[in-house]
Amino acid sequence: MSFPESPRNRPPDDAFDPRAHPHGHTHQHGPPSPVSGHLRRLITLALLPFAVLVGIGLIVLWPAGGAPESGEGQRTGVGFDRQIEDARVTAVREEPCADLGVAVQEGVTGPCELATVEVTSGPHAGRTFDEVVPPDATQRFSTGQEVLVAYAPDAPEELQYSIIDVQRSVPVTTLAALFAVAVVLVGRMRGLMALVGLAISFAVLTLFILPAILHGSHPLAVAVIGGSVIMLATLYLVHGFNARTSVAVIGTLLSLLLIGALGWLFIDWAHLTGNTSDQTGLVHSLYPDIEIRGLLLASVLIGSLGVLDDVTVTQTSAVWELRLAEPGASWVKLYRAGMRIGRDHIASVVNTLVLAYAGAALPLLLLFTIAQQQVTTVAFSELVAEEIVRTLVGSIGLVASVPMTTLLAALVVSADRPPGTAGGREPGGRPAAPRRGHRRRAAR
């Protein structure tokens, strides 16, 4: 009787070489090595120049220092470069808006709120001030609530502090800790490595991609180099340095090239400027040297990278597991079985992308609905067309990644099995040893 092999006692992908055992026996149980040493060297030779180019690009484009000064070094007015201090709401009471000198829009009813706030950090800790909250404000305050205040030293003393946001560090940090615990409990060591990979992605984004774009480097070049660093670091860190991961890397790289080419073509063909929001317009006014259309294409690449990793790794793992379950299967059979899995993956991933973009643009879609515009007018406006191009270009890359990665994985995993394996012979031409149960039946 034979039992299915568990991942715990399964040998590594490249651990078993039947040619090293002249009698066809080894103390390691499991299928023969799915990848030959010759093919491993070919994969390494294919990826090595790419890794070298990524390293060179990282050195050339690495930004020197922090973000460059905008204009003549004055404050940008964005709001995030102001001096921010911690504060606490000590009291909230209702007052007539007329008594506070607040003009209320027509149709808005109800009294205003007057919040008394105490600054708890910085040189003026202990100072209190009043903040007026109109009745139509979306953000309300309560006694004891922690808030963030901005300090304007040039303003009159009674107007130097104002509430800009509420303090969310505790709930957000708690949620992040719950996420990390859930990932580690379920994924164990691989989950822990995934968290390390997430930290690397965040570091590359904040230390390289954003500063390099602000320093004037072309956003597309920065996105290609930064995305490649994230891809190489996270995939090999989480899934190990083996042929399986290398196949996923190659599949991801080919799909990214396709997304980049399609994105460049259709952004240019549709005459998309990329300047469709207040944030983009403000960035362009502060840093006019930034290529906004390149920034749009860079966002398409970076946004597609995470889902691409998921698709290519899943397809590669599926083909490897199919090979382990049926060592005698041909690469054609492995490819067809892997594609059956991939088609289900394609349907779910494409729907995920569309819903993700629709959710992000939900307020915009509501505005178009309120305006009662025709569907074609809405779809072909630059605001929506930009999201359509972003979604469809990314989806085409994801769809193409499934057959490319599956085919590559099927060829690689079957490369070292000579003819005759499917007919009951092990690699090397030796007859496969019958199972113990088969030997008993033959003796009978």
Secondary structure, 3 states (H helix, E strand, C coil): CCCCCCCCCCCCCCCCCHHHCCCCCCCCCCCCCCCCHHHHHHHHHHHHHHHHHHHHHHHHHCCCCCCCCCCCCCCCCCCCCCEEEEEEEEEEEEECCCCCCCCCCCCCCCCEEEEEEEECCCCCCCCEEEEEECCCCCCCCCCCCEEEEEECCCCCHHHCEEEEEECCHHHHHHHHHHHHHHHHHHHHHHHHHHHHHHHHHHHHHHHHHHHHHHCCCCHHHHHHHHHHHHHHHHHHHHHCCCHHHHHHHHHHHHHHHHHHHHHHHHHHHCCCCCCCCHHHHHHHHHCCCCCHHHHHHHHHHHHHHHHHHHHHHHHHHHHHHHHHHCCCCCHHHHHHHHHHHHHHHHHHHHHHHHHHHHHHCHHHHHHHHHCCCCHHHHHHCHHHHHHHHHHHHHHHHHHHHHHHHHHHHHHHHCCCCCCCCCCCECCCCCECCCCHHHHHHHHC
